[in-house]
Amino acid sequence: MKIGLLGTGFAVAHAGVYAARPDTEVVVYGRRPEKLAMFAQNFGFATTTNMDAIYDDPDVDLVDVCLPTALHKEHVLRALAAGKHALCELPIAPTIAEAEEITRAAEASDKHVFIDMFMRVHPAVRHLHQVIRDGSLGGLRTLRSYRKAGPIWGPVDLGLDRLALEVMLSDLDYTVAALGLPREIHATGVAAGDGRAAAETVLRYDDVIVEYTASSMVPVSYGVSHGFEATFTDGVLELHERPFERTGPVMSLTEYTAAGSREIALAPADNYATAINHVLDCVTKGAEDALLTPRAATETLRLALGIDQALARS
């Protein structure tokens, strides 16, 4: 399969997945030759500064959109118009109107559009969703999630007006996947004034309260930490993870019940690889996708924008 990879920033996380698969051929588009040189040197990919060359190439099957969010709609629609499948990074779009336009176009097309909601395939999140569905720990009553992220992808603005879309979104997505949209949103935050901020959010459902802490007020040396504490009527499920440690990812998932505690053994997994491999399998096998759909991503965007509005009022 031939893939046109648009972008040279976050696209590097996708590049490693494609490079590990012998059945893919990749051409990378970027504006800066020095950044493209890294993709050629590290991954052996072809590169181009001519975006039209990717869309005009009849051998390109999938366009992977790792461009700024404001460009997502343009390039997903262009991929579909060129008869190609599309994979788009989060968030799906900056507005609900654009997200709904992408959704309509995808559902009217015979080509796939996938949104990279990678936390849905996280092994601990899958376990959480299974426990919620099967009721093995009773009913869910509270879910406390957190994410702290340093500027590991470079000097980007992660201020208060960016937290919901850039830091919270992937975790909000697995909440929406499990519970849908809340009936109430409460949020407050503080800003450092230099593109860093922290926020506390409370989401109210009929029988569940979700609390979410997000912070970009940590240095690059801190990396990323995230996790959740899910309290059920008959137990607690607790995740702690630091995915970008120098010695490798660190993750623990623990279940607590009246009978005691136990570690849940999870196979190590690269969420980006799992999501992208799912995309490639759907395309090559002609299978339907019910996991990474634009419609689902639009619902998550709806929640993130609601939090963004609540933070603006705080």
Secondary structure, DSSP 8 states (H G I E B T S, - for coil): -EEEEE-SSTHHHHHHHHHT-TT-EEEEE-S-HHHHHHHHHHH--EEES-HHHHHH-TTEEEEEE-S-GGGHHHHHHHHHHTT-EEEE-SSS-SSHHHHHHHHHHHHHSSS-EEE--GGGG-HHHHHHHHHHHHTTT--EEEEEEEEEE--TTSS---STTTHIIIIIHHHHHHHHHHH---SEEEEEEEE-SSS-EEEEEEEE-SS-EEEEEEE--S-GGG-EEEEEEEEETTEEEEEEEETT-TT--EEEEEEEETTEEEE-------HHHHHHHHHHHHHHHT---SSS-HHHHHHHHHHHHHHHHHHHH-
